[in-house]
Amino acid sequence: MVDEQRILTKIDELDAYLEELRAVAPENFKEYERIEKKRSCERLLQIYIECVIDICKVLVSGMRLGLPSDENDLFLKLHKRGVVSGTMWRVLRQMRGFRNILIHEIGAGPAGLAAAHDLVRQGMRPILLEKGKMVGGLARQLFQVPFRPYPQEDSSEQWISNRFGDRLYRTFFKTYTEKVWGIPCSEKWKK
């Protein structure tokens, strides 16, 4: 049974967040770039999106649609049951992705590369921004890897090994990627 009161409470929260956002919304991009404006707008968007996700969780639980494996699965369950349209399903996924961008600074280190790989598998086209001169994040500090041209690469295993070496791949990337993202590193990329 869906907890209607909880959903109504969440909708009231959404209205309040939207009013707050309207109150702090900048007139132009230059005004948005002021750190206090940027932070307040981004934080309100983040909690607004999390409130929408909470409503989805209440619906899935109340309708007994099963335990979702992640937030995207949560949205998919609602879509398959006809609660949200295909368009809304895509919007929810994009909102979740936007929320993740707001709360995570993802560079081109091991976690960022694994996250980007997962997004590519979902049909998205992520852009990784690395503030350093080279990719690898903190993992670059563990081993010095000489530059060399890379051969044909058609899996994460080959891509990572070519850039960071087999030792780092085996000790960190392989287990991390397979455990956290559930992606076999040896799996061939779809082209």
C-alpha positions as CSV (number, residue, x, y, z in Angstrom):
1,M,0.0,0.0,0.0
2,V,1.4,3.4,-1.1
3,D,1.9,5.8,1.8
4,E,0.0,8.7,0.3
5,Q,0.6,11.0,3.3
6,R,4.4,10.6,2.9
7,I,4.1,11.4,-0.8
8,L,2.1,14.5,-0.1
9,T,4.6,15.6,2.5
10,K,7.4,15.1,-0.1
11,I,5.4,17.1,-2.7
12,D,5.1,20.0,-0.1
13,E,8.9,19.8,0.3
14,L,9.3,20.0,-3.5
15,D,7.1,23.2,-3.5
16,A,9.2,24.7,-0.7
17,Y,12.5,23.9,-2.5
18,L,11.2,25.4,-5.7
19,E,10.2,28.6,-4.0
20,E,13.6,28.9,-2.4
21,L,15.2,28.3,-5.7
22,R,13.1,31.0,-7.3
23,A,14.1,33.4,-4.5
24,V,17.9,32.8,-5.1
25,A,17.9,32.2,-8.8
26,P,20.4,34.6,-10.5
27,E,19.4,37.0,-13.3
28,N,22.3,36.0,-15.5
29,F,25.3,33.6,-15.7
30,K,27.7,36.2,-14.3
31,E,25.6,36.5,-11.2
32,Y,25.4,32.7,-11.0
33,E,29.2,32.5,-11.0
34,R,29.4,34.2,-7.6
35,I,30.2,31.3,-5.2
36,E,27.3,31.8,-2.8
37,K,24.8,32.0,-5.6
38,K,26.2,28.9,-7.3
39,R,26.4,26.9,-4.1
40,S,22.9,27.8,-3.0
41,C,21.3,27.0,-6.4
42,E,23.2,23.8,-6.8
43,R,22.4,22.6,-3.3
44,L,18.7,23.4,-3.8
45,L,18.7,21.5,-7.1
46,Q,20.4,18.5,-5.4
47,I,17.9,18.2,-2.6
48,Y,15.0,18.8,-5.0
49,I,16.2,15.9,-7.1
50,E,16.7,13.7,-4.0
51,C,13.2,14.5,-2.9
52,V,11.9,13.3,-6.3
53,I,13.9,10.1,-5.9
54,D,12.4,9.6,-2.5
55,I,8.9,9.8,-3.9
56,C,9.9,7.1,-6.5
57,K,11.2,5.0,-3.6
58,V,8.0,5.3,-1.7
59,L,6.0,4.3,-4.8
60,V,8.1,1.3,-5.6
61,S,8.0,0.1,-2.0
62,G,4.3,0.7,-1.6
63,M,3.4,-1.0,-4.9
64,R,5.7,-3.9,-3.9
65,L,7.6,-3.7,-7.2
66,G,10.7,-5.4,-5.7
67,L,14.0,-4.3,-4.3
68,P,15.7,-2.0,-6.9
69,S,19.4,-2.7,-7.5
70,D,20.1,1.1,-7.9
71,E,18.2,4.3,-8.6
72,N,18.0,3.7,-12.3
73,D,16.4,0.4,-11.6
74,L,13.9,2.2,-9.3
75,F,12.8,4.4,-12.2
76,L,12.7,1.4,-14.6
77,K,10.4,-0.5,-12.3
78,L,8.0,2.5,-12.2
79,H,8.2,2.8,-16.0
80,K,7.5,-0.9,-16.6
81,R,4.5,-0.7,-14.3
82,G,3.2,2.3,-16.3
83,V,3.5,4.7,-13.4
84,V,5.9,7.0,-15.4
85,S,6.1,7.4,-19.1
86,G,9.1,6.7,-21.2
87,T,9.9,10.4,-21.4
88,M,9.6,10.8,-17.6
89,W,11.8,7.7,-17.1
90,R,14.5,9.3,-19.2
91,V,14.1,12.6,-17.4
92,L,14.5,10.9,-14.0
93,R,17.7,9.2,-15.1
94,Q,19.0,12.5,-16.3
95,M,18.1,14.2,-13.1
96,R,19.9,11.5,-11.1
97,G,23.0,11.9,-13.3
98,F,22.8,15.7,-12.9
99,R,22.5,15.3,-9.1
100,N,25.6,13.0,-9.2
101,I,27.6,15.7,-11.0
102,L,26.5,18.3,-8.4
103,I,27.7,16.2,-5.5
104,H,30.8,14.5,-6.9
105,E,33.9,16.0,-8.5
106,I,34.8,13.2,-10.9
107,G,38.1,13.5,-12.6
108,A,40.0,11.0,-14.8
109,G,41.2,8.8,-11.9
110,P,40.2,5.2,-11.4
111,A,36.7,6.0,-10.0
112,G,36.0,8.6,-12.7
113,L,37.1,6.3,-15.5
114,A,35.0,3.4,-14.1
115,A,32.0,5.7,-13.8
116,A,32.4,7.0,-17.3
117,H,32.7,3.4,-18.6
118,D,29.4,2.6,-16.8
119,L,27.7,5.6,-18.3
120,V,28.9,4.7,-21.8
121,R,27.4,1.2,-21.3
122,Q,24.1,2.9,-20.5
123,G,24.2,4.8,-23.8
124,M,25.3,8.1,-22.4
125,R,28.3,10.2,-23.5
126,P,30.1,11.4,-20.4
127,I,32.8,14.1,-20.4
128,L,35.6,13.6,-17.9
129,L,37.4,16.8,-16.8
130,E,40.9,16.2,-15.3
131,K,42.5,19.2,-13.6
132,G,45.9,17.6,-13.6
133,K,48.2,17.3,-16.7
134,M,47.6,13.6,-17.1
135,V,44.8,11.1,-16.3
136,G,45.1,8.6,-13.5
137,G,44.3,10.6,-10.4
138,L,45.9,9.3,-7.2
139,A,46.8,6.0,-8.9
140,R,49.5,7.8,-11.0
141,Q,51.4,8.4,-7.7
142,L,51.8,4.7,-7.1
143,F,53.8,3.7,-10.2
144,Q,55.7,5.5,-12.8
145,V,54.4,4.3,-16.2
146,P,56.5,5.1,-19.2
147,F,54.7,6.6,-22.3
148,R,54.3,4.3,-25.2
149,P,51.9,4.1,-28.1
150,Y,48.8,2.0,-27.3
151,P,47.8,-1.0,-29.3
152,Q,44.2,-1.8,-30.3
153,E,42.0,-1.7,-27.2
154,D,38.6,-3.3,-26.9
155,S,38.1,-3.9,-23.2
156,S,38.7,-2.0,-19.9
157,E,41.4,-4.5,-19.1
158,Q,43.4,-3.6,-22.2
159,W,42.8,0.1,-21.8
160,I,43.8,0.3,-18.2
161,S,46.8,-2.1,-18.5
162,N,48.2,-0.1,-21.4
163,R,48.0,3.1,-19.4
164,F,48.8,2.1,-15.9
165,G,50.5,-1.3,-16.2
166,D,49.4,-4.8,-15.5
167,R,50.5,-4.6,-11.8
168,L,48.3,-1.7,-11.0
169,Y,45.5,-3.1,-13.1
170,R,45.6,-6.4,-11.1
171,T,46.0,-4.9,-7.7
172,F,43.5,-2.1,-7.9
173,F,41.5,-1.5,-11.1
174,K,40.3,-5.1,-11.8
175,T,38.8,-5.8,-8.3
176,Y,37.6,-2.2,-7.8
177,T,35.8,-2.1,-11.2
178,E,34.3,-5.5,-11.0
179,K,33.2,-5.2,-7.4
180,V,31.8,-1.6,-7.5
181,W,30.5,-1.5,-11.0
182,G,29.8,-5.1,-11.6
183,I,31.5,-5.0,-15.0
184,P,34.0,-7.7,-15.9
185,C,37.1,-5.8,-17.1
186,S,37.7,-8.5,-19.8
187,E,34.3,-7.9,-21.4
188,K,34.7,-6.6,-24.9
189,W,33.3,-3.1,-25.6
190,K,30.4,-2.8,-27.9
191,K,31.1,-0.6,-30.9
